[in-house]
Amino acid sequence: MKIEFDNFFITDNSNECEKGCKFIKTQMNAKFENDAIKNGASIISLDEAKKLLDIDKDIKIIGITGTNGKTTTAAAIYSALLDLGYGCGLCGTRGAFVNDKRIDEKSLTTMPILTTLSYLKKASEEKCKFFVMEVSSHAISQNRIEGLNFALKVFTNLSQDHLDYHGSMAEYARVKSSFFADDTPKLINSDDEHIIYNQKGVLTYAIKKPATFGVEAYSLKGGIEAVLKYGSEKFELSSDLQGEFNIYNLLAALGAIKMLTKHSCKEISKALLNFAGVEGRVQKICDNPTVIVDFAHTPDGIEKVLDALKDNELIVVFGAGGNRDKTKRPLMGKIVQHYAKYSIVTSDNPRFEEPLDIINDICAGMNMSKNATCEEDRTKAIKMAIDMAKNGELVVILGKGDENYQEIKGVKYHYSDKEAVLNLIKG
C-alpha cells in the first residue's frame, strides 16, 4: 500500500521504499525496518502517519466483530447514521464507502492498517463524524487494527469458523475476547456466552435474556415486526429483512447508535426502517421460481438462514471453501439436509483442493439416498435446482452471496451466483 503526497509517499512495504519516502512501522512489518532504511526510507509511527494524513482525531470508530452478522450490522449502522444526517464511512467485506460513495472494492474483511488509515483520511476530508468497520478474527490476531482508537466495540456472536487458522474453538474465542479486554465502551450480545470481556462500559442486547436493549415481542411473518425496549422505554421496529438473526443485527445497530448519539430509540428505529439489507444476504434474485442467494458459509450461518426460510419448501444449493476448516463440512451438509426438501452439493471456492474431495467431506454428514445429490459444476447445480422448483419451492443458493469470483488453483475466475441465475432464467 502506498499513499502519495506532492514530494514523498508513505508505504508499509519495504520493497516499495526509495529515498525520501516514509515507511510506517507496525507490529506486522517491524522485521523489515532495516530493509526500508537501506532503501532510503525514514521510519514513522502510526501516530505520525495519522498526523501526516490529517486524520480527524475526533472521528468515532465503531468496530464490529463476530462470526456472523458483521456485514449486515455494520451496513445498518452506516445506513441509519446517514439517514440521521451524519457523515459516515464504512469498510468491510463489501469494500469501503464514505457518505454513500464507494472508495474501494471488495477485498479482505479488515484491511492492513495503512489501507484503513487511507479510508479514515478520506472520511476526514468528507467531514465524517463516524466510521464503521468490520473486524475479523484474523485482523485481531495479526493486529491489523493497531493504533486505532475505537469509540465503541460490538460483539455479534461466535460459532464454528476459521478453525484452520485458529486451531480450536477455545483459541478462536480467546482471540475474539482479546478485542474486548480494554476499557472501550462495548455492546455485547448477551444471548451468546462464548467470549469473555472487560465489564467496564458494557451495555448488552438480547432476544432471550434480559438486556439493556431487549425484545418484548416479535413476528417474522413477511419481515420483522418487533416491540423493543430500552430501560422503561418501549418502541416499535419494522423491517423487510427476514429472520430472527436480523432482529439481532438491527438491535445491535440501534444500540450502537443510541450509545454514540443523543437520538431517541424511536428516531433510530425510524431510520433503520429505510435499511433494505445487504446485497448477497438473503437477497431475492427473481420470482417464478423465487431464488435467494446468501453468503452463509458456516454451520451456524446456514442454520440461521434456512431456519428463517423454513416456512417454505427449500431446494438448497451449497458447497464449502477449500483450504479452510474441514471439520465444519459434514456439519453444513447435515444442517442443509435437515431443512431442505432437496439438497444439491456443489463446488464453492475450492482454492487448492480438489472440488470432489470437498464435496465428499460435506456428503459424509448427509444421507445421500434421501433427496440429495452432487453436481460439481456450480452453474449446472443451480440449473438443476431451478428446473426442480415447479411447485412453489424456494431455491436457496448458499456460500458466495455477492462474491463475483470462483477461486480455483490460485486464480480468481469471474463467477456470480446472481448472474448465473439470471442467465439461466433468461435462457
RODO-2510 file (C-alpha; in nm, 4 decimals, decimal comma):
residues 427
     n   res          X          Y          Z
     1     m     0,0000     0,0000     0,0000
     2     k     0,1312     0,3440    -0,0948
     3     i    -0,0208     0,6856    -0,0159
     4     e     0,1172     0,9612    -0,2388
     5     f     0,1933     1,3198    -0,1372
     6     d     0,3425     1,6001    -0,3516
     7     n     0,7066     1,5207    -0,2757
     8     f     0,7016     1,1881    -0,0872
     9     f     0,4866     0,8859    -0,0176
    10     i     0,4009     0,6660     0,2790
    11     t     0,4254     0,2885     0,2440
    12     d     0,4054    -0,0208     0,4634
    13     n     0,6058    -0,2307     0,2148
    14     s     0,9845    -0,2154     0,2449
    15     n     1,0200    -0,3314    -0,1184
    16     e     0,8459    -0,0120    -0,2334
    17     c     1,0811     0,2103    -0,0339
    18     e     1,3104     0,4614    -0,2006
    19     k     1,4985     0,7751    -0,0965
    20     g     1,2692     1,0322     0,0635
    21     c     0,9722     0,8043     0,1300
    22     k     0,8312     0,7243     0,4721
    23     f     0,7926     0,3679     0,5986
    24     i     0,5119     0,3246     0,8501
    25     k     0,6343     0,0807     1,1127
    26     t     0,3794    -0,1612     1,2607
    27     q     0,3954    -0,4852     1,4579
    28     m     0,3336    -0,6737     1,1341
    29     n     0,6227    -0,5241     0,9349
    30     a     0,8727    -0,4253     1,2072
    31     k     1,1134    -0,7001     1,0975
    32     f     1,1562    -0,5188     0,7629
    33     e     1,2548    -0,1853     0,9212
    34     n     1,6247    -0,2211     0,8345
    35     d     1,5401    -0,3104     0,4741
    36     a     1,3298     0,0060     0,4493
    37     i     1,6140     0,2180     0,5892
    38     k     1,8642     0,0617     0,3428
    39     n     1,6274     0,1559     0,0592
    40     g     1,6312     0,5190     0,1730
    41     a     1,3125     0,5444     0,3787
    42     s     1,2646     0,7314     0,7025
    43     i     1,0654     0,5435     0,9661
    44     i     0,7415     0,6840     1,1073
    45     s     0,4998     0,5578     1,3738
    46     l     0,1276     0,5077     1,3326
    47     d     0,0603     0,8296     1,5253
    48     e     0,2971     1,0226     1,2977
    49     a     0,1242     0,8721     0,9933
    50     k    -0,2168     0,9804     1,1229
    51     k    -0,0884     1,3378     1,1621
    52     l     0,0639     1,3392     0,8122
    53     l    -0,2639     1,2044     0,6709
    54     d    -0,4549     1,4713     0,8652
    55     i    -0,6965     1,2153     1,0092
    56     d    -0,9585     1,3739     1,2323
    57     k    -0,8725     1,2564     1,5840
    58     d    -1,2363     1,3052     1,6882
    59     i    -1,3842     1,0682     1,4279
    60     k    -1,5712     0,7958     1,6168
    61     i    -1,4670     0,4460     1,5022
    62     i    -1,7146     0,1626     1,5596
    63     g    -1,5585    -0,1850     1,5401
    64     i    -1,7841    -0,4875     1,4917
    65     t    -1,6677    -0,8466     1,5334
    66     g    -1,8344    -1,1880     1,5474
    67     t    -1,8685    -1,4976     1,3307
    68     n    -2,1922    -1,3889     1,1634
    69     g    -2,3779    -1,0604     1,1293
    70     k    -2,0791    -0,8234     1,0996
    71     t    -2,1606    -0,7084     0,7470
    72     t    -2,5333    -0,6530     0,7966
    73     t    -2,4895    -0,4861     1,1367
    74     a    -2,2178    -0,2546     1,0047
    75     a    -2,4253    -0,1658     0,6980
    76     a    -2,7344    -0,0994     0,9118
    77     i    -2,5406     0,1370     1,1410
    78     y    -2,3899     0,3155     0,8393
    79     s    -2,7272     0,3482     0,6634
    80     a    -2,9100     0,4780     0,9701
    81     l    -2,6368     0,7274     1,0625
    82     l    -2,6504     0,8708     0,7089
    83     d    -3,0299     0,8962     0,7327
    84     l    -2,9940     1,0734     1,0671
    85     g    -2,7810     1,3376     0,8959
    86     y    -2,4277     1,2358     0,9931
    87     g    -2,1259     1,1972     0,7682
    88     c    -2,0149     0,8337     0,7896
    89     g    -1,7627     0,5903     0,6465
    90     l    -1,7779     0,2111     0,6275
    91     c    -1,5311    -0,0660     0,5478
    92     g    -1,5601    -0,4423     0,5496
    93     t    -1,6353    -0,7439     0,3328
    94     r    -1,8240    -0,5342     0,0761
    95     g    -1,5436    -0,2798     0,0301
    96     a    -1,5149     0,0774     0,1585
    97     f    -1,7627     0,3645     0,1395
    98     v    -1,7762     0,7272     0,2505
    99     n    -2,1042     0,9197     0,2565
   100     d    -2,2739     0,6737     0,0193
   101     k    -1,9840     0,6732    -0,2316
   102     r    -1,7689     0,3651    -0,2889
   103     i    -1,3983     0,4383    -0,2372
   104     d    -1,2579     0,0827    -0,2600
   105     e    -1,3625    -0,2568    -0,3950
   106     k    -1,4219    -0,5789    -0,2007
   107     s    -1,1191    -0,7445    -0,0504
   108     l    -1,0273    -0,8598     0,2998
   109     t    -1,2864    -0,8070     0,5723
   110     t    -1,0302    -0,5974     0,7605
   111     m    -0,7511    -0,4468     0,5527
   112     p    -0,3903    -0,3805     0,6642
   113     i    -0,3703    -0,0742     0,8857
   114     l    -0,2277     0,1664     0,6245
   115     t    -0,5207     0,0914     0,3929
   116     t    -0,7639     0,1545     0,6793
   117     l    -0,5841     0,4832     0,7506
   118     s    -0,6340     0,5811     0,3852
   119     y    -1,0093     0,5244     0,4347
   120     l    -1,0034     0,7356     0,7508
   121     k    -0,8181     1,0085     0,5592
   122     k    -1,0988     1,0183     0,3021
   123     a    -1,3624     1,0105     0,5768
   124     s    -1,1878     1,3033     0,7469
   125     e    -1,1774     1,5010     0,4229
   126     e    -1,5516     1,4398     0,3839
   127     k    -1,6164     1,5631     0,7405
   128     c    -1,7438     1,2259     0,8656
   129     k    -1,8295     1,2058     1,2341
   130     f    -1,8397     0,8252     1,2338
   131     f    -1,6522     0,5378     1,0729
   132     v    -1,7913     0,1829     1,0937
   133     m    -1,5658    -0,1159     1,0321
   134     e    -1,5879    -0,4934     1,0378
   135     v    -1,3099    -0,6502     1,2425
   136     s    -1,2172    -1,0109     1,1595
   137     s    -1,0543    -1,2585     1,3968
   138     h    -0,7552    -1,2769     1,1601
   139     a    -0,7151    -0,8990     1,1879
   140     i    -0,7289    -0,9132     1,5683
   141     s    -0,4751    -1,1973     1,5770
   142     q    -0,2412    -1,0213     1,3325
   143     n    -0,3036    -0,6785     1,4914
   144     r    -0,4204    -0,5200     1,1667
   145     i    -0,6158    -0,2777     1,3872
   146     e    -0,3030    -0,1495     1,5632
   147     g    -0,3223     0,2185     1,6517
   148     l    -0,6975     0,2562     1,6002
   149     n    -0,8879     0,4259     1,8812
   150     f    -1,2366     0,2766     1,8904
   151     a    -1,5293     0,4743     2,0295
   152     l    -1,7359     0,1540     2,0513
   153     k    -1,6797    -0,2194     2,0051
   154     v    -1,9707    -0,4500     1,9142
   155     f    -1,9891    -0,8295     1,9524
   156     t    -2,2442    -1,0183     1,7409
   157     n    -2,1929    -1,3923     1,8096
   158     l    -1,9425    -1,6774     1,7946
   159     s    -1,9799    -2,0143     1,6221
   160     q    -1,7529    -2,2564     1,4375
   161     d    -1,5409    -2,0953     1,1661
   162     h    -1,1724    -2,0348     1,0820
   163     l    -1,0507    -2,3351     1,2825
   164     d    -0,7987    -2,3962     1,0038
   165     y    -0,6329    -2,0740     1,1250
   166     h    -0,7083    -2,0686     1,4992
   167     g    -0,6816    -2,4429     1,5617
   168     s    -0,9645    -2,4718     1,8141
   169     m    -1,2840    -2,3018     1,9256
   170     a    -1,1119    -2,2127     2,2526
   171     e    -0,8385    -2,0227     2,0674
   172     y    -1,0916    -1,8617     1,8329
   173     a    -1,2894    -1,7411     2,1368
   174     r    -0,9714    -1,6188     2,3069
   175     v    -0,8795    -1,4068     2,0050
   176     k    -1,2285    -1,2576     1,9827
   177     s    -1,2296    -1,1940     2,3584
   178     s    -0,8985    -1,0071     2,3378
   179     f    -1,0717    -0,7376     2,1301
   180     f    -1,2936    -0,6623     2,4313
   181     a    -1,0274    -0,6692     2,7037
   182     d    -0,9763    -0,2913     2,7293
   183     d    -1,1934    -0,0132     2,8740
   184     t    -1,3503     0,0893     2,5408
   185     p    -1,7327     0,1122     2,5566
   186     k    -1,8826    -0,2171     2,4376
   187     l    -2,2143    -0,3511     2,3122
   188     i    -2,2379    -0,7262     2,3709
   189     n    -2,4890    -0,9870     2,2527
   190     s    -2,5635    -1,1412     2,5932
   191     d    -2,7535    -1,4342     2,4382
   192     d    -2,4104    -1,5584     2,3247
   193     e    -2,1818    -1,6664     2,6103
   194     h    -1,8744    -1,7669     2,4110
   195     i    -1,6479    -1,4722     2,4909
   196     i    -1,5007    -1,3040     2,7961
   197     y    -1,4929    -0,9240     2,8115
   198     n    -1,3947    -0,6348     3,0354
   199     q    -1,7137    -0,5336     3,2181
   200     k    -1,6286    -0,1635     3,2102
   201     g    -1,8504     0,0380     2,9778
   202     v    -2,0634    -0,2610     2,8740
   203     l    -2,4232    -0,2435     2,7513
   204     t    -2,5988    -0,5545     2,6216
   205     y    -2,8580    -0,6585     2,3675
   206     a    -3,0538    -0,9837     2,3522
   207     i    -3,3757    -1,1512     2,2485
   208     k    -3,3862    -1,4364     2,5015
   209     k    -3,2199    -1,2850     2,8110
   210     p    -3,2686    -0,9577     2,9997
   211     a    -3,0514    -0,6897     2,8386
   212     t    -3,0075    -0,3150     2,8040
   213     f    -3,1658    -0,3367     2,4598
   214     g    -3,4253    -0,6137     2,4587
   215     v    -3,7263    -0,7518     2,2760
   216     e    -4,0752    -0,7533     2,4241
   217     a    -4,2420    -0,9373     2,1343
   218     y    -4,1857    -1,0013     1,7660
   219     s    -4,3306    -1,1509     1,4487
   220     l    -4,1323    -1,2765     1,1486
   221     k    -4,4214    -1,3145     0,9054
   222     g    -4,3302    -1,1319     0,5836
   223     g    -4,0463    -0,9435     0,7512
   224     i    -3,9829    -0,8179     1,1047
   225     e    -4,2332    -0,6531     1,3365
   226     a    -4,0984    -0,6133     1,6872
   227     v    -4,1646    -0,4281     2,0111
   228     l    -3,8278    -0,3365     2,1611
   229     k    -3,7361    -0,1960     2,4983
   230     y    -3,4585     0,0216     2,6353
   231     g    -3,4954     0,0555     3,0090
   232     s    -3,8572     0,1608     3,0640
   233     e    -3,8904     0,2893     2,7063
   234     k    -4,0808     0,0723     2,4583
   235     f    -4,0892     0,1310     2,0833
   236     e    -4,1626    -0,0499     1,7572
   237     l    -3,9218    -0,1715     1,4893
   238     s    -4,0350    -0,2708     1,1402
   239     s    -3,8164    -0,4108     0,8638
   240     d    -3,8460    -0,6034     0,5388
   241     l    -3,5463    -0,8136     0,6453
   242     q    -3,6075    -1,1823     0,7129
   243     g    -3,5309    -1,3987     1,0140
   244     e    -3,4612    -1,3818     1,3852
   245     f    -3,0893    -1,3314     1,3176
   246     n    -3,1725    -0,9964     1,1576
   247     i    -3,3505    -0,8860     1,4760
   248     y    -3,0128    -0,9302     1,6465
   249     n    -2,8401    -0,7317     1,3698
   250     l    -3,0916    -0,4454     1,3858
   251     l    -3,0909    -0,4461     1,7666
   252     a    -2,7104    -0,4188     1,7650
   253     a    -2,7290    -0,1317     1,5157
   254     l    -2,9902     0,0505     1,7216
   255     g    -2,7951     0,0006     2,0445
   256     a    -2,4700     0,1220     1,8885
   257     i    -2,6275     0,4400     1,7540
   258     k    -2,8042     0,5047     2,0843
   259     m    -2,4740     0,4724     2,2712
   260     l    -2,2988     0,7186     2,0405
   261     t    -2,5656     0,9823     1,9715
   262     k    -2,8399     1,1707     2,1548
   263     h    -3,1183     1,0403     1,9307
   264     s    -3,4160     0,8649     2,0861
   265     c    -3,4696     0,4962     2,0187
   266     k    -3,7823     0,5858     1,8199
   267     e    -3,5807     0,8156     1,5918
   268     i    -3,3157     0,5479     1,5370
   269     s    -3,5798     0,2807     1,4760
   270     k    -3,7399     0,5042     1,2122
   271     a    -3,4018     0,5472     1,0384
   272     l    -3,3466     0,1704     1,0401
   273     l    -3,6813     0,1238     0,8632
   274     n    -3,5112     0,2580     0,5476
   275     f    -3,2328    -0,0029     0,5601
   276     a    -3,3051    -0,2521     0,2823
   277     g    -3,0363    -0,5033     0,3717
   278     v    -2,7091    -0,6022     0,2103
   279     e    -2,6561    -0,7449    -0,1355
   280     g    -2,5890    -1,1169    -0,1142
   281     r    -2,7505    -1,1560     0,2282
   282     v    -3,0899    -1,3321     0,1942
   283     q    -3,1185    -1,1475    -0,1380
   284     k    -3,4103    -1,2339    -0,3651
   285     i    -3,2890    -1,2566    -0,7249
   286     c    -3,6106    -1,3441    -0,9096
   287     d    -3,9623    -1,4855    -0,8880
   288     n    -4,1129    -1,7915    -1,0585
   289     p    -3,9216    -1,9622    -0,9153
   290     t    -3,8167    -1,7493    -0,6215
   291     v    -3,4378    -1,7691    -0,5905
   292     i    -3,2455    -1,6379    -0,2894
   293     v    -2,8679    -1,6087    -0,2581
   294     d    -2,6844    -1,5749     0,0709
   295     f    -2,3244    -1,5588     0,1905
   296     a    -2,3774    -1,8146     0,4718
   297     h    -2,0779    -2,0495     0,4776
   298     t    -2,0644    -2,1733     0,8366
   299     p    -2,2874    -2,4283     1,0121
   300     d    -2,4396    -2,1583     1,2329
   301     g    -2,4855    -1,9107     0,9462
   302     i    -2,6517    -2,1740     0,7274
   303     e    -2,8816    -2,2821     1,0092
   304     k    -2,9925    -1,9242     1,0755
   305     v    -3,0696    -1,8524     0,7114
   306     l    -3,2555    -2,1774     0,6473
   307     d    -3,4444    -2,1511     0,9756
   308     a    -3,5615    -1,8044     0,8692
   309     l    -3,6959    -1,9546     0,5447
   310     k    -3,8298    -2,2803     0,6901
   311     d    -4,1963    -2,1974     0,6215
   312     n    -4,1159    -2,2641     0,2538
   313     e    -4,0203    -2,5879     0,0802
   314     l    -3,6494    -2,5376     0,0144
   315     i    -3,4208    -2,6593    -0,2638
   316     v    -3,0713    -2,5748    -0,1430
   317     v    -2,7511    -2,5444    -0,3480
   318     f    -2,4317    -2,5166    -0,1415
   319     g    -2,0655    -2,6122    -0,1097
   320     a    -1,7682    -2,5270     0,1121
   321     g    -1,4457    -2,3371     0,0603
   322     g    -1,1199    -2,5213     0,0080
   323     n    -0,8132    -2,4895     0,2332
   324     r    -1,0337    -2,3930     0,5262
   325     d    -1,1688    -2,5721     0,8332
   326     k    -1,2634    -2,9217     0,7120
   327     t    -1,4493    -3,0206     1,0287
   328     k    -1,7398    -2,7881     0,9505
   329     r    -1,8156    -2,9522     0,6127
   330     p    -2,0186    -3,2550     0,7293
   331     l    -2,1965    -3,0296     0,9815
   332     m    -2,3020    -2,7989     0,6972
   333     g    -2,4333    -3,0970     0,4996
   334     k    -2,6306    -3,2283     0,7955
   335     i    -2,7926    -2,8900     0,8629
   336     v    -2,8881    -2,8329     0,4986
   337     q    -3,0450    -3,1778     0,4721
   338     h    -3,2445    -3,1141     0,7896
   339     y    -3,4138    -2,8080     0,6366
   340     a    -3,4164    -2,8821     0,2620
   341     k    -3,6759    -3,0658     0,0568
   342     y    -3,3853    -3,1367    -0,1793
   343     s    -3,0104    -3,0717    -0,1312
   344     i    -2,7558    -3,0191    -0,4103
   345     v    -2,3888    -3,0224    -0,3069
   346     t    -2,1596    -2,8342    -0,5447
   347     s    -1,8275    -2,6509    -0,5681
   348     d    -1,7719    -2,3169    -0,3955
   349     n    -1,4179    -2,1730    -0,3894
   350     p    -1,2082    -2,4927    -0,3979
   351     r    -0,8840    -2,2943    -0,3900
   352     f    -0,6037    -2,5543    -0,3990
   353     e    -0,8183    -2,8533    -0,3041
   354     e    -0,9963    -3,0845    -0,5442
   355     p    -1,3678    -2,9918    -0,5586
   356     l    -1,4799    -3,3539    -0,5329
   357     d    -1,2769    -3,4034    -0,2137
   358     i    -1,4611    -3,1104    -0,0545
   359     i    -1,7951    -3,2387    -0,1811
   360     n    -1,7223    -3,5834    -0,0339
   361     d    -1,6389    -3,4244     0,3044
   362     i    -1,9767    -3,2483     0,3016
   363     c    -2,1642    -3,5607     0,1955
   364     a    -2,0153    -3,7525     0,4892
   365     g    -2,2656    -3,5675     0,7071
   366     m    -2,5640    -3,6478     0,4819
   367     n    -2,7804    -3,9382     0,3763
   368     m    -2,7247    -3,9141     0,0008
   369     s    -3,0053    -4,1593    -0,0722
   370     k    -3,2542    -3,9129     0,0753
   371     n    -3,3396    -3,6261    -0,1651
   372     a    -2,9784    -3,5222    -0,2177
   373     t    -2,7279    -3,5220    -0,4999
   374     c    -2,3890    -3,3830    -0,6052
   375     e    -2,3024    -3,1700    -0,9073
   376     e    -1,9501    -3,0297    -0,9179
   377     d    -2,0293    -2,7649    -1,1813
   378     r    -2,1925    -2,4813    -0,9853
   379     t    -2,3941    -2,3455    -1,2788
   380     k    -2,5291    -2,6924    -1,3594
   381     a    -2,6206    -2,7362    -0,9927
   382     i    -2,8104    -2,4058    -0,9936
   383     k    -2,9878    -2,5039    -1,3168
   384     m    -3,0851    -2,8358    -1,1602
   385     a    -3,2394    -2,6513    -0,8636
   386     i    -3,4297    -2,4050    -1,0830
   387     d    -3,5627    -2,6869    -1,3016
   388     m    -3,6835    -2,8732    -0,9908
   389     a    -3,8765    -2,5767    -0,8498
   390     k    -4,2074    -2,6379    -1,0254
   391     n    -4,4464    -2,6318    -0,7289
   392     g    -4,3657    -2,3100    -0,5459
   393     e    -4,0428    -2,4293    -0,3840
   394     l    -3,7857    -2,1689    -0,2830
   395     v    -3,4366    -2,2093    -0,4352
   396     v    -3,1645    -2,1073    -0,1882
   397     i    -2,8035    -2,0751    -0,3074
   398     l    -2,5560    -2,0529    -0,0204
   399     g    -2,1891    -1,9704     0,0269
   400     k    -2,0964    -1,6907    -0,2104
   401     g    -2,3591    -1,4196    -0,1705
   402     d    -2,2426    -1,1212    -0,3734
   403     e    -1,8934    -1,2575    -0,4455
   404     n    -1,8086    -1,2181    -0,8137
   405     y    -1,5407    -1,4841    -0,8462
   406     q    -1,4649    -1,8521    -0,8004
   407     e    -1,1133    -1,9245    -0,6759
   408     i    -0,9500    -2,2322    -0,8345
   409     k    -0,5802    -2,3232    -0,8067
   410     g    -0,4813    -1,9684    -0,7089
   411     v    -0,6780    -1,7970    -0,9866
   412     k    -0,9980    -1,5976    -0,9299
   413     y    -1,2292    -1,6596    -1,2250
   414     h    -1,5303    -1,4313    -1,2695
   415     y    -1,8376    -1,6008    -1,1287
   416     s    -2,1578    -1,4633    -0,9769
   417     d    -2,4474    -1,6698    -0,8418
   418     k    -2,6801    -1,3815    -0,9253
   419     e    -2,5587    -1,3633    -1,2865
   420     a    -2,5785    -1,7411    -1,3208
   421     v    -2,9415    -1,7392    -1,2022
   422     l    -3,0486    -1,4538    -1,4284
   423     n    -2,8762    -1,6054    -1,7325
   424     l    -3,0436    -1,9410    -1,6672
   425     i    -3,3849    -1,7788    -1,6243
   426     k    -3,3429    -1,5835    -1,9495
   427     g    -3,2173    -1,8955    -2,1258
***
